[in-house]
Amino acid sequence: MSDIAVRVENLGKCYQIGHAKSGDFRESFDSWINKLRGINNGQTGESKEFWALKDIDFEIKKGEAVGIIGSNGAGKSTLLKILSRITEPTKGRFEINGRVSSLLEVGTGFHPELSGRENIYLNGTILGMKRREIKAKFDEIVAFSGVEKFIDIPVKHYSSGMKVRLAFAVAAHLEPEILIIDEVLAVGDAEFQKKSLGKMEEVTGKGRTVLFVSHNMGAVRDLCSKGVFLSKGTISQQGEMSKVLSDYVNSEAKINKEGGVVVNVSPLDKEGKWLKGTFLKVEVEWARNLFQEGINFDFSMRTVDRVKLFAFSSEKRPDFKDLHKRSKITLLIENIGYVNNELFIDVGFKYVNKDSYEALILNEQLITPSKEKIESFLRRDILVVPGFQYIIE
Amino acid sequence: MHRTIVDADKQKLNLNLRELFNYRDLFLILAYRDLKVRYAQTFLGFFWAFLQPAATLLIFTVVFGRAIQVDTDGVPYPLFAITGMTAWTYFAFVLNQSGNSVIGAQEMVKKIYFPRLVIPLSKAVVGFVDFAIAFLILGVMMLFYCFSPSGNILYLPLFILLTIISALAVGIWLSALTIRYRDFQHVVPFLVQFGLYATPTAYPAETIINSLPDWAVAIYYLNPMAGVVEGFRWSVLGGAPPSDFAYISFVLIGILFMSGLYYFRKVERVMADIV
């Protein structure tokens, strides 16, 4: 017996954009007529091919947890959809050995008119559990969700948080051999997320094969030993999670988001690490004349758990008065003992009297400070101000 | 060991009925959901299930029984009408429900795998409740008119089965077609309305056979329910057995059912992409 749980060979998925295949009776009819008349110009409508996935090859051994990462539109969800058999591949093949459960959403099929109890059965069955399995785990599911008191009232009277908790509780009690999960941990409040992550760790620890997509890099790294980095529908790197993750970070380091602002982060340390006492350079660039007078620059740095470590605003600082005439800010931030394996920064440009940002880069930056164990300064209740300099150009 | 292999180059059109059977829990619970939700927050609740056929029966009796005085060969008209209605109502219900069923379940279809046939099938299960209620009314009517069924009643299970299969056949076709061409959302209500007149529910089939040329009668029997309702009535009330034309309906049901299953399977492949 092989120890391969999932084998994907040369997999590809092609979508027809603007093609008549979906629903336009007249166009379909026209193409039939053309076929009958022997006209084969292949141009019914403006058909355009789009390969959402191409040449995907990988293998997952039994018991391995694999994280799939990549930016939006890289094909992560399409890949999971194919492996979950929701949609069929256009090319290639895959093989899965073992019972699969896929969790692309929590609460699939939930009906507002049904009670919590009924929805547990409904949702559990949809996810592929047998009736007696659900019955056996029912109390456990209810306890995990924490909605015991309301279990017999219709779900439409639940708060959205309660609904999500109930839905996740059902999902968390699936016991397949292979588990396919899309961004489902991004639900519920922080406490529940933690609980869910704990449950996920338990699941991956049990030697179950897991395929996991998430934007939460911390979760991906903690849960998965292997990684697949997708970019524009192809695999750009795969292997050990740490290596894949660092590749991903490097490729994402320069992002050009809406508003034309580019952020570049680089540690100044020779070894490319951000050790205690060294500086991290954050360069924020934008096109000159992008903003009008009165623009302000906000910057903050936080951990995965959204604990703010450091924040900076240019508001009321005289040297930022003519920011709209400039095009670059360089920040130098000292590591005063951040050991969190990753920190996020948010960069935003906002006019003084407006509530919304003109340009905003959130969450995307990922800084990896030194993994070497050094004393942590991280405190939850106060903002620790590091050594900090800025240059405006 | 459970093993799944999907190969884009080697796709067979396989009905895979065993897999469907493995998902029986799912279609039972989906049917339960539909039933439970159907009369939620209504004042009359489950009573609606009786009210609708009773009201239709009343109108039929007034219009066709009293005003037009349809010849029912000695059978009291309400009894005559409810027999036809029992089969027809189930058929109409399944048609109405299954046409839109996959589109209605699109959130599920896009997020999880299961044999999509479960969706229209669960609608057919939901319809059993209305079918049973119609039978109940039929039973009450028979008691009321002291009408004892003939030996033909032995054939009733066969015609019940035919009713279910023809409802499924058309229902499966419509649900698959509706995904491809939303036009069918507008076709279904029309089809149901049209079908009621083109089916011998309110009048006996002989009226059609005696007053139309053979070729027109043959076309009439292309309505699968034409033969089924005729046979259904014969097995409950006795009288003349179904005409030879009825076999057109029966054969058509078989063809529609099998082709419907295959067509559905074919559409199933791209369902999540186009729904």
Interface residues (C-beta under 8 A of the other chain):
Chain A: M1 L11 G12 Y15 K21 S22 G23 D24 F25 S28 K81 I82 S84 R85 I86 T87 E88 P89 T90 K91 G92 R93 F94 E95 I96 N97 G98 R99 V100 S102 L104 E105 T108 G109 H111 E113 L114 E118 Y121 L122 T125 I126 L127 G128 K130 R131 E177
Chain B: M1 H2 R3 T4 I5 V6 D7 A8 D9 K10 Q11 D25 L26 I29 L30 Y32 R33 K36 V37 A40 Q41 E107 M108 V109 K110 K111 I112 Y113 F114 I179 R180 Y181 R182 D183 R269 V270 A272 D273 I274
